Amino acid sequence: MVVQESKSTKRKFQSWKSTIGRVAFRNCDPLFLTIDQEWNVISAPPSWLTGHLLRRDCILAPIPAADYAKNSDELALVPDLGICSKGEVGSVILFGKKPLNEMKSIALPSDSSSSVALMKYIISVYKLSPSLVVMGPDINQMLESCDGALIIGDRALNSAKNQPDLVVMDLGLEWQKITGKPMVFGVFAARKDTPVQDVKIAHKELLSQLVKFETDYQHRSHVIELSAMRSNLSLDRMERYFGEVFNRLDDTHVDGLQKFLQEVCNLNDGAEFLW
């Protein structure tokens, strides 16, 4: 007996394969602002995308590197793409009214895992022991309850703009100071049981967007203008931001990623790529 898929099941499966997740922050704009409209895009906080990927809501998504480590039995990475820094990242920041070594408590955001894992690592390296409290990512509420507040993404960019005196530490820069390596906050992952040829189609679209952003000055300027329009930040700040955050996962970033996965996330085998 041959069981045929219903038309609705087929449509759902095809939609799944034509859907890509993106982080709902400006750091993914170079890959998504001018993406071919044939693609569906799910926009969500970093840690939410992990669930979307595992549930087959999308074929490919940028997820926190720490989430990949937790789900490496089901997920694998694609090359070339990431959410990376080479020092300052500008959007993963510890805020407070006193230096880290004087903080007795730090509020951690509920919408990220890589930044939280990195904050814990930095604390351990400096042999500090503040109490850690997971909260919604509202800087004012966080600092009402704790000495420090870890904020990521667009909220961090806006908070640094509005309250520069509260900036204590850029975690991308601190990771580089400690390890000498660049930091990879987000990795593009797919389910291991997804046909590789289908993942490659999505990967090709995103990589083409990245290459245009890297090589075509007019296209890059257009993307930065669109990104600035969608934020509360100036064109000049967005231009500088895209010199702090990178979507190109090159060999030096892979080296930094492996160190993060092995030393911070205890994933001894490091990253596994689909190809």
N, C-alpha and C positions, 0 to 999 in steps of 0.2 A: 504493500500500500504506500503510495506517495502522498505525503502531506504537503500541501501548497501553502505558502505564506499568504495571508490576507493582504489586500491592497493597502490597508491602513498600517499594517506591520512593516510592509516594504517602504512606505513613505517615511515612517518613523526612522527606520534604519538608514535610509538615504539621507535624511535630514541630519542625523547623528554624524554621518561622515562628512557633511558639508558645513559643520559647525566648529568654530574655533573659540576657545576661551581667551579672554584677555583680562589683565588686571585693571580694575576701575580707577587707575591713577594715570597721570600724564606720562609715566615712565615707559608705557607701551605705545604711545602715540606714533612714533616713527613706523611701527609695524602695522598699525590699524587705521589710521585716519583716512588713508586713501586706498584701503583694501578693495579688491573687486567685490562689487555688490552681490555677486552670486553667492558669496559666503555669508553664513549666519554667524553672528558674534555674540557670545555670552560675556557680559561685563560684570565682574564681581570682585570682592576683596580677595587678596591672595589665598588665604586658607580655605575660602569657600570653593575655589576652583578645583582644589584637590578632590572634593566630594563630587563635583560635576564630572570630572574626568573618570573617577572610579565608577560612577553610575552610567557611563556612556552617554552623557548629555552632549559631549563634544569629542572630537577625535584627537585634538591636541590642545594643550593649555600651558601657560606659564604658572608654575606652582612654586611655593617656597622650597628651597633646597632641603630644608629640614623635613618637610613633608615627604619629599621624594625618599629621603633616608628611611622614614617610617614605613613606606609602602613600596620599597624596592623589589619586593617579591612579585608585585603586580605591574609595576611601572618601569619604563626605561626612558632614556633621554634621546633627544634628537640633537645633532651637531649644530654648530654655528650660532645658535640663538640663546639668549639669556637676558637677565636683568643684572647688570654688573657695574662695578666701579673700579677705579684704579687709584683710589685714595679717597678723598671726599666724595660722598654720594649725594649729599645735599638733602636727602629725604628720609634718612633713618637717623634720628637725632634724640639724644637724651637732653631733656630740659630740666631746669631746676634753679634754685636760688643759692645753691652751695655746690662745691666741687664733689665729684663722685665719692672720694674717700671720706667725706663728712656726711654722706647721706645714710640715714637709718632705715629708709624705706623707699622703694621704687615701684611705681605703677607701670605694669606691662600691658600692651594693647592686646585685645582679644581677637584681632583680625589678621595676625601674622604669626608665623612660627620661626622663620629664619632669624628675624631681628631679635626675637626673645631668646633663642638659643645662643645667638652671638652676645647679647647682653650678659647672659649667665656665664658665658665663657670668659668675657672680659673681667667680670667680677671675680671669678675664680683665679684668673692669672694674677690679679692684684691682691689676692687673699683678703677680700672684703666679704662681709656677711650681712648686707642690708636685707630686711624682709621684703619679699616680692609679692605684689598683689595684682592679679589680672583684672582689668577693668575695661569698660567701653572706651574707645579712643577719643576722649574729650579732655584736652589739656587742662582746662580750668578745674574740672571735677577731680582729675587725677592729682593735680598739685594741691587741692584742698585736703586730700587724704594722705598724700605722700610727699617726701622731699624731692623726689625725681619723677619724671614722666617720660617714658619712651614713646615717641610718636613717629609714624611712618607715612610715606606717600605724600599726597597733596596737602594733608593736614600739617605735616612737618614743614613743608615748604612755606605754607601760609603762616604758621606759628613763628618760624624763624624770621619771616618778613615783619610780622606785627610785634613780636617780642624778642628782638635780637639779644637783649641782655640776659635772657633765660637760657640761651644755648650753652650747654655744658660740654657736649661731646658729639662729634659725627662718628658713627660706628664704623662706617667704611674706612675712614682715615685711621681709626684706632686699630682695626684689624690689620691694616697695612703696617702700622708702627710695630705691632707685636710680632707679626709673622713675616713681614717683608713681601707679602703676596697680595694680589688684588682679591676683591671679595665678589662672590656670586651670590646674590640674594634670591634670585629666581631662576628656575630651569624650565625649559620647555619639555614636557613629558607626554607620553602616550601609553596606553595599555599595551602590555607585551603581547596580548592575544589579538590585537588589531593587525590586519594585513599590512605589512610594511609598505607595499606600493600605495595604499590609501593614505598612510601617514605622510609619505613623500610628496603627495600632491599638495597637502596643506603646508608642509614645510617649504615647498618650492614657492608658493604664493608669498609667505612671510619673508623668505629670504630675498625675493625679488624686491619687496618693499624696502628692506634694509639696505640692499645694494643701491637703490635709487637715492635713499636718504644719505648714504655715505658718499656718493659720487656725483650727484646732480645738484649743483648749488641752488638752482631755482626751485627744484622740488623740495630740498631741505628747508629753504626759506619759507616756502608755502606751508609746510607741515608745522614749522615753529610758529608761524603766524596763527594758524588754526589752533594750535595748542595754547598759545597765549590768550586767544579769544575765549577759550573754554575754561580758563583759570582766572584767578585774581592777581596774576603776576604779570610783570612787564615783559615786553618782547626781549629786552636785554637779559632779564633773569632767566627766561626760558632758553635763550641761546646759550647762556653759561651752563644751565642745568644739563643740556644735552652734550656738554663736554665733561660732565661729572658722572652721568649715568649712561651706560652703553648697552645696546642690544646684541652686540657682536661677541659671541663666546669664542675667543681665540685660544691659542695654546697656553698662553700665560694665565688666562682666566680658568681654563680647565685645571691647571696646576693648583691654583688657589682653591678651586671647588673641591678637588680631591682632598686637600688638607682640611677644609672645613668639614667635609663629610666624615673623614676618618677621625679627626681629633675632637671635633665639637659634637658630631652626631653619632659617633661610635659605629659607623658603617665601614668596617675594616676593608672591604673589597672596593670601596669607592664607587664611582659612577659607572653605570653600564649604559652604553649607547646602542640604539637599534641598528645603526650602521656606521 
